[in-house]
Amino acid sequence: MNFSKGYYILIVLLLILLIGCSKSQFDNEDGQFTPAQTDIVSKHDGIENLTRLKEFIQNVSKGKEDKIQVVSYTKEGDPIISDITFNVETLEVTIDTSRDEYGDNTIKTHQCKTIEVIKNEKNQDEYVLTGCSGFEIPYSLGVD
């Protein structure tokens, strides 16, 4: 088959148009974010998929590569999405606040040293990232 350059350009343009007009894989028909069943969801009343979060922490402590996605919600109900990857040497955390109506609407990546479980002032287990570039206080993933 001998196709002209115009045919290939048309195909590429159609693909770009199709991709550009499609909804985000994370948004439902209402444009609202819906976490995947495998996501760790941190709400004000606890953590869903806590077993997976603990497994991730254990893998990090053993030096085993792993990655998770943590979805936490602002008090207004907007999702903050944190993708956390452990590559044996470091924890890379990408924080997406683009769906937070009152946030800074950014996607930033930080390097962190550790993930820990600490007791907060209410004597609850809190899961935090520490030693992160870009912010000094521990980054909380949620409270159980």
LUMTORDREN-854991 format. One record per residue: residue number from 0; residue in three letters; chain; x, y, z of N, C-alpha, C, CB in turn. Coordinates in steps of 0.02 Angstrom, whole numbers. Atoms other than C-alpha are relative to their C-alpha. Last residue first. Glycine has a CB too. Layout:
BEGIN
{NUM; "ALA"; "A"; {X; Y; Z}; {X; Y; Z}; {X; Y; Z}; {X; Y; Z}}
...
//
This chain:
BEGIN
{143; "ASP"; "A"; {43; 58; -9}; {-319; 282; 3049}; {-29; 1; 70}; {40; -66; -11}}
{142; "VAL"; "A"; {3; 21; -70}; {-249; 450; 2998}; {-48; -58; 5}; {-21; 57; 48}}
{141; "GLY"; "A"; {64; 16; -31}; {-196; 498; 2823}; {7; -24; 71}; {-36; -50; -40}}
{140; "LEU"; "A"; {38; 39; 48}; {-56; 528; 2699}; {-68; -19; 28}; {38; -63; -20}}
{139; "SER"; "A"; {46; 50; -26}; {19; 668; 2803}; {-37; -34; -57}; {-49; 31; 50}}
{138; "TYR"; "A"; {58; 0; 44}; {169; 760; 2732}; {-45; -57; 20}; {21; -5; -75}}
{137; "PRO"; "A"; {18; 65; 30}; {292; 787; 2875}; {-64; 7; -41}; {-9; -54; 54}}
{136; "ILE"; "A"; {40; 42; -45}; {335; 970; 2899}; {-14; -67; -33}; {-66; 36; 19}}
{135; "GLU"; "A"; {-37; 21; -59}; {480; 1045; 2801}; {-40; -46; 46}; {21; 60; 39}}
{134; "PHE"; "A"; {39; -16; -59}; {414; 1062; 2625}; {32; -32; 61}; {-73; -22; -7}}
{133; "GLY"; "A"; {55; -44; 15}; {497; 1069; 2455}; {-46; 16; 58}; {-39; -29; -53}}
{132; "SER"; "A"; {-22; -63; 31}; {611; 919; 2470}; {-63; 42; -12}; {39; -12; -67}}
{131; "CYS"; "A"; {19; -14; 69}; {539; 788; 2586}; {28; 67; -24}; {-76; 0; -7}}
{130; "GLY"; "A"; {-62; -16; 36}; {625; 723; 2742}; {-13; 16; -73}; {48; -57; 6}}
{129; "THR"; "A"; {-45; -48; -33}; {467; 643; 2806}; {62; 10; -43}; {19; -24; 70}}
{128; "LEU"; "A"; {-63; -1; 37}; {314; 558; 2729}; {44; 53; 32}; {-11; 14; -78}}
{127; "VAL"; "A"; {-31; -62; 24}; {175; 526; 2852}; {63; -14; -40}; {17; 45; 59}}
{126; "TYR"; "A"; {-48; 23; 49}; {49; 392; 2904}; {29; 62; -35}; {-33; -49; -52}}
{125; "GLU"; "A"; {-1; -46; 57}; {-42; 441; 3063}; {57; -22; -45}; {9; 74; 23}}
{124; "ASP"; "A"; {-54; 11; 47}; {-90; 310; 3193}; {-8; 48; -59}; {1; -74; -25}}
{123; "GLN"; "A"; {19; 40; 59}; {-207; 386; 3322}; {62; -10; -43}; {-56; 36; -41}}
{122; "ASN"; "A"; {-25; 68; -8}; {-154; 444; 3496}; {-24; -47; -56}; {-22; -28; 68}}
{121; "LYS"; "A"; {59; 38; -22}; {-261; 602; 3480}; {17; -74; 10}; {-57; 8; -50}}
{120; "GLU"; "A"; {21; -25; -66}; {-102; 709; 3473}; {-62; -35; 27}; {-14; 74; -5}}
{119; "ASN"; "A"; {16; -71; -2}; {-36; 601; 3331}; {-24; 20; 69}; {-53; 17; -54}}
{118; "LYS"; "A"; {60; -12; -39}; {53; 434; 3347}; {-13; 76; 1}; {7; -28; 74}}
{117; "ILE"; "A"; {-11; -34; -63}; {176; 405; 3206}; {-66; 5; 37}; {31; 71; -11}}
{116; "VAL"; "A"; {63; 0; -37}; {184; 284; 3061}; {16; 32; 67}; {-30; -73; 8}}
{115; "GLU"; "A"; {3; 22; -70}; {327; 324; 2945}; {-72; -3; 25}; {42; 45; 44}}
{114; "ILE"; "A"; {71; 1; -16}; {373; 347; 2763}; {-6; -32; 68}; {-42; -38; -56}}
{113; "THR"; "A"; {32; 57; -33}; {552; 397; 2732}; {-75; 7; 2}; {28; -9; 71}}
{112; "LYS"; "A"; {-47; 50; -28}; {674; 504; 2634}; {-36; -61; 27}; {41; 31; 54}}
{111; "CYS"; "A"; {6; 8; -72}; {561; 606; 2519}; {47; -55; 24}; {-73; -16; 21}}
{110; "GLN"; "A"; {-36; 59; -23}; {589; 673; 2344}; {-5; -2; 76}; {76; 2; -24}}
{109; "HIS"; "A"; {-49; -8; -54}; {459; 795; 2281}; {35; -67; 13}; {-35; 25; 65}}
{108; "THR"; "A"; {-34; 62; -19}; {354; 813; 2124}; {54; 15; 51}; {31; -36; -62}}
{107; "LYS"; "A"; {-70; -7; -20}; {228; 951; 2097}; {28; -68; 21}; {7; 51; 59}}
{106; "ILE"; "A"; {-25; 69; -7}; {63; 958; 2003}; {75; 7; 14}; {-14; -44; -66}}
{105; "THR"; "A"; {-64; 20; 26}; {-23; 1124; 2027}; {11; -75; 4}; {56; 37; 36}}
{104; "ASN"; "A"; {11; 28; 66}; {-194; 1202; 2054}; {66; -18; -35}; {-38; 50; -43}}
{103; "ASP"; "A"; {-44; -36; 46}; {-141; 1312; 2203}; {-1; -30; -70}; {71; 0; 27}}
{102; "GLY"; "A"; {-71; 13; -5}; {-289; 1255; 2306}; {40; 39; -52}; {14; -73; -7}}
{101; "TYR"; "A"; {-31; -54; -39}; {-465; 1325; 2328}; {76; -8; 6}; {-31; 2; 68}}
{100; "GLU"; "A"; {26; -66; 20}; {-552; 1224; 2191}; {35; 57; 35}; {-74; 3; 14}}
{99; "ASP"; "A"; {16; -36; -62}; {-441; 1072; 2221}; {-21; 71; -18}; {60; 0; 50}}
{98; "ARG"; "A"; {72; 6; -9}; {-446; 967; 2061}; {-24; 35; 64}; {-19; -74; 3}}
{97; "SER"; "A"; {36; -32; 55}; {-273; 1023; 2003}; {-76; -5; 7}; {21; -31; -65}}
{96; "THR"; "A"; {53; -40; -31}; {-195; 982; 2172}; {-45; 33; -52}; {31; 54; 46}}
{95; "ASP"; "A"; {42; -33; 49}; {-87; 840; 2106}; {-57; 36; 36}; {-28; -52; -52}}
{94; "ILE"; "A"; {62; -24; -31}; {55; 787; 2220}; {-38; 42; -51}; {16; 42; 65}}
{93; "THR"; "A"; {30; -50; 44}; {193; 682; 2144}; {-68; 17; 27}; {-5; -27; -74}}
{92; "VAL"; "A"; {70; -15; -14}; {296; 593; 2275}; {-23; 55; -48}; {-9; 22; 74}}
{91; "GLU"; "A"; {19; -57; 42}; {460; 506; 2237}; {-75; 10; 7}; {20; -12; -76}}
{90; "LEU"; "A"; {73; -5; 9}; {522; 397; 2379}; {-13; 62; -43}; {-38; 3; 68}}
{89; "THR"; "A"; {36; -59; -23}; {707; 361; 2362}; {-76; -9; -11}; {25; 63; -37}}
{88; "GLU"; "A"; {-43; -52; -28}; {838; 227; 2336}; {-38; 58; 31}; {46; 27; -53}}
{87; "VAL"; "A"; {-54; 30; -40}; {742; 65; 2309}; {44; 54; 32}; {42; -46; -43}}
{86; "ASN"; "A"; {-44; 32; 49}; {629; 146; 2176}; {63; -29; 31}; {19; 50; -54}}
{85; "PHE"; "A"; {-63; 16; -34}; {484; 190; 2290}; {42; -39; -49}; {-12; -41; 66}}
{84; "THR"; "A"; {-40; 54; 29}; {344; 277; 2197}; {63; -9; 40}; {17; 15; -74}}
{83; "ILE"; "A"; {-62; 12; -38}; {208; 383; 2276}; {34; -61; -29}; {-14; -8; 76}}
{82; "ASP"; "A"; {-30; 61; 27}; {67; 460; 2173}; {68; -8; 33}; {7; 2; -79}}
{81; "SER"; "A"; {-72; 8; -11}; {-26; 587; 2278}; {22; -68; -27}; {18; 6; 76}}
{80; "ILE"; "A"; {-25; 65; 20}; {-198; 646; 2224}; {76; -2; 7}; {-21; -16; -73}}
{79; "ILE"; "A"; {-71; -12; 9}; {-287; 788; 2314}; {30; -69; -13}; {34; 36; 64}}
{78; "PRO"; "A"; {-53; 50; -6}; {-475; 770; 2294}; {70; 29; -11}; {-12; -56; -49}}
{77; "ASP"; "A"; {-39; 5; 62}; {-599; 910; 2330}; {58; -49; 9}; {27; 70; -20}}
{76; "GLY"; "A"; {14; 61; 37}; {-725; 879; 2470}; {38; -8; -66}; {-72; -3; -15}}
{75; "GLU"; "A"; {53; -16; 47}; {-733; 1054; 2546}; {-18; -61; -43}; {20; 58; -44}}
{74; "LYS"; "A"; {62; -5; -38}; {-634; 991; 2697}; {-59; 18; -45}; {7; 52; 56}}
{73; "THR"; "A"; {1; -62; -39}; {-502; 936; 2573}; {-65; 2; 40}; {8; 62; -47}}
{72; "TYR"; "A"; {50; -50; 16}; {-497; 755; 2519}; {6; 60; 45}; {-70; -30; 6}}
{71; "SER"; "A"; {26; -31; -61}; {-357; 629; 2511}; {-48; 56; -22}; {58; 27; 45}}
{70; "VAL"; "A"; {48; -53; 14}; {-319; 508; 2370}; {-25; 26; 67}; {-60; -25; -45}}
{69; "VAL"; "A"; {39; -19; -59}; {-163; 403; 2388}; {-44; 59; -20}; {47; 19; 61}}
{68; "GLN"; "A"; {33; -64; 9}; {-90; 313; 2238}; {-44; 12; 61}; {-42; 2; -67}}
{67; "ILE"; "A"; {70; -5; -21}; {36; 176; 2266}; {-28; 68; -21}; {-6; -9; 77}}
{66; "LYS"; "A"; {32; -65; 10}; {204; 118; 2201}; {-73; -4; 21}; {6; 23; -73}}
{65; "ASP"; "A"; {73; 2; -5}; {327; -21; 2241}; {-26; 70; -16}; {-24; -23; 70}}
{64; "GLU"; "A"; {35; -50; 41}; {510; -67; 2231}; {-75; -9; 4}; {24; -4; -73}}
{63; "LYS"; "A"; {33; 29; 58}; {572; -177; 2375}; {-38; 55; -38}; {-48; -57; 21}}
{62; "GLY"; "A"; {-37; -21; 59}; {699; -105; 2499}; {-29; -29; -65}; {71; -21; 7}}
{61; "LYS"; "A"; {-39; 57; 25}; {627; -205; 2645}; {41; 17; -62}; {-47; -58; -16}}
{60; "SER"; "A"; {-48; 19; -52}; {569; -47; 2735}; {44; -59; -20}; {-37; -18; 65}}
{59; "VAL"; "A"; {-51; -52; -5}; {491; 16; 2574}; {52; -20; 51}; {-32; 68; 18}}
{58; "ASN"; "A"; {-43; 7; 59}; {400; -149; 2548}; {56; 52; 1}; {-40; 6; -64}}
{57; "GLN"; "A"; {-42; 58; -11}; {332; -140; 2727}; {49; -11; -59}; {-43; -63; 10}}
{56; "ILE"; "A"; {-49; -19; -50}; {269; 36; 2698}; {48; -57; 14}; {-36; 21; 65}}
{55; "PHE"; "A"; {-47; -46; 32}; {184; -21; 2537}; {55; 20; 49}; {-36; 62; -26}}
{54; "GLU"; "A"; {-42; 42; 43}; {103; -168; 2627}; {53; 42; -35}; {-44; -38; -53}}
{53; "LYS"; "A"; {-47; 34; -45}; {40; -49; 2762}; {47; -45; -40}; {-38; -42; 53}}
{52; "LEU"; "A"; {-48; -50; -24}; {-38; 61; 2628}; {52; -32; 45}; {-37; 56; 37}}
{51; "ARG"; "A"; {-45; -14; 56}; {-118; -92; 2545}; {52; 52; 21}; {-39; 25; -62}}
{50; "THR"; "A"; {-44; 58; 8}; {-193; -148; 2711}; {51; 12; -55}; {-41; -64; -14}}
{49; "LEU"; "A"; {-54; -7; -48}; {-262; 27; 2739}; {50; -57; -6}; {-27; 5; 72}}
{48; "ASN"; "A"; {-58; 37; 26}; {-367; 9; 2582}; {62; 8; 44}; {15; 22; -72}}
{47; "GLU"; "A"; {21; 59; 37}; {-488; 144; 2644}; {62; -32; -31}; {-54; 18; -55}}
{46; "ILE"; "A"; {-35; 16; 62}; {-418; 262; 2775}; {-30; -64; -31}; {76; -8; 12}}
{45; "GLY"; "A"; {-44; 59; 5}; {-512; 347; 2915}; {28; -10; -69}; {-38; -61; 21}}
{44; "ASP"; "A"; {20; 52; -48}; {-654; 467; 2959}; {41; -64; -6}; {-74; -16; -9}}
{43; "HIS"; "A"; {-4; -27; -68}; {-584; 627; 2880}; {-19; -52; 53}; {-46; 61; 7}}
{42; "LYS"; "A"; {55; -45; -14}; {-551; 532; 2720}; {6; 23; 73}; {-70; -33; -13}}
{41; "SER"; "A"; {-4; -30; -66}; {-393; 454; 2655}; {-56; 50; 7}; {69; 33; 12}}
{40; "VAL"; "A"; {43; -59; -5}; {-421; 340; 2506}; {0; 23; 73}; {-72; -15; -24}}
{39; "ILE"; "A"; {6; -9; -71}; {-283; 217; 2461}; {-38; 66; 9}; {71; 1; 37}}
{38; "ASP"; "A"; {-25; -61; -31}; {-315; 179; 2279}; {-8; -4; 76}; {-35; 62; -28}}
{37; "THR"; "A"; {-66; 13; -29}; {-339; -2; 2221}; {30; 62; 34}; {48; -24; -54}}
{36; "GLN"; "A"; {8; 45; -57}; {-526; 18; 2192}; {66; -14; 35}; {-31; -66; -23}}
{35; "ALA"; "A"; {-1; 70; 20}; {-491; 168; 2083}; {-6; -43; 62}; {66; -17; -40}}
{34; "PRO"; "A"; {-60; 40; -13}; {-541; 338; 2151}; {-7; -71; -27}; {16; -2; 75}}
{33; "THR"; "A"; {19; 62; -33}; {-683; 432; 2064}; {63; -41; 11}; {-53; -39; -41}}
{32; "PHE"; "A"; {-51; 52; -8}; {-651; 613; 2019}; {-28; -60; 37}; {62; 28; 37}}
{31; "GLN"; "A"; {-25; 10; -67}; {-803; 715; 1968}; {52; -57; 1}; {-57; -16; 49}}
{30; "GLY"; "A"; {-62; -37; -6}; {-832; 775; 1790}; {31; -7; 69}; {-11; 72; -15}}
{29; "ASP"; "A"; {14; -65; -30}; {-1014; 719; 1801}; {62; 44; 6}; {-30; -9; 68}}
{28; "GLU"; "A"; {41; -40; 46}; {-981; 578; 1678}; {-15; 69; 27}; {-64; -36; -15}}
{27; "ASN"; "A"; {60; 35; 23}; {-838; 511; 1786}; {-41; 47; -44}; {-43; -24; 60}}
{26; "ASP"; "A"; {62; -36; -11}; {-664; 583; 1798}; {-59; -39; -26}; {3; 68; -33}}
{25; "PHE"; "A"; {16; -4; -70}; {-503; 486; 1823}; {-67; 32; 14}; {54; 38; 36}}
{24; "GLN"; "A"; {17; 66; -24}; {-478; 427; 1644}; {-21; 0; 73}; {60; -47; -8}}
{23; "SER"; "A"; {-54; 30; -39}; {-486; 608; 1595}; {-22; -69; 23}; {18; 45; 60}}
{22; "LYS"; "A"; {-2; -18; -70}; {-621; 642; 1468}; {60; -33; 33}; {-65; -21; 36}}
{21; "SER"; "A"; {22; 52; -46}; {-587; 627; 1282}; {6; 24; 72}; {42; -64; -9}}
{20; "CYS"; "A"; {71; -6; -17}; {-583; 779; 1171}; {-24; -52; 50}; {-42; -5; -62}}
{19; "GLY"; "A"; {15; -64; -31}; {-395; 799; 1166}; {-72; 7; 22}; {16; 55; -48}}
{18; "ILE"; "A"; {-31; -2; -67}; {-363; 615; 1133}; {-19; 64; 36}; {76; -7; -5}}
{17; "LEU"; "A"; {34; 50; -41}; {-486; 610; 988}; {27; 0; 71}; {9; -70; -31}}
{16; "LEU"; "A"; {67; -24; -14}; {-420; 771; 914}; {-37; -47; 46}; {-39; 10; -65}}
{15; "ILE"; "A"; {-9; -56; -46}; {-240; 711; 926}; {-68; 28; 21}; {43; 56; -32}}
{14; "LEU"; "A"; {-20; 29; -64}; {-288; 546; 845}; {8; 55; 53}; {65; -39; -6}}
{13; "LEU"; "A"; {59; 32; -29}; {-381; 636; 706}; {15; -30; 68}; {-27; -53; -47}}
{12; "LEU"; "A"; {44; -53; -24}; {-230; 749; 675}; {-64; -29; 31}; {-19; 46; -57}}
{11; "VAL"; "A"; {-31; -29; -60}; {-114; 598; 665}; {-45; 54; 29}; {70; 29; -16}}
{10; "ILE"; "A"; {6; 50; -54}; {-230; 508; 543}; {27; 29; 65}; {37; -65; -19}}
{9; "LEU"; "A"; {70; 3; -19}; {-245; 664; 433}; {-10; -48; 58}; {-43; -21; -60}}
{8; "ILE"; "A"; {13; -62; -38}; {-56; 687; 432}; {-72; 1; 25}; {15; 62; -43}}
{7; "TYR"; "A"; {-31; 8; -66}; {-35; 505; 379}; {-12; 61; 44}; {75; -13; -7}}
{6; "TYR"; "A"; {39; 52; -35}; {-159; 527; 236}; {28; -9; 71}; {3; -67; -39}}
{5; "GLY"; "A"; {62; -30; -23}; {-76; 690; 182}; {-44; -48; 40}; {-39; 26; -60}}
{4; "LYS"; "A"; {-14; -34; -64}; {92; 604; 174}; {-63; 32; 29}; {54; 54; -11}}
{3; "SER"; "A"; {-33; -65; 5}; {23; 490; 39}; {12; 30; 69}; {-42; 49; -43}}
{2; "PHE"; "A"; {41; -54; -25}; {-15; 307; 63}; {40; 65; -5}; {-22; -12; 73}}
{1; "ASN"; "A"; {-38; -62; 5}; {63; 171; -43}; {-45; 58; 20}; {28; 10; -72}}
{0; "MET"; "A"; {42; -59; 0}; {0; 0; 0}; {44; 62; 0}; {-47; 0; 60}}
//
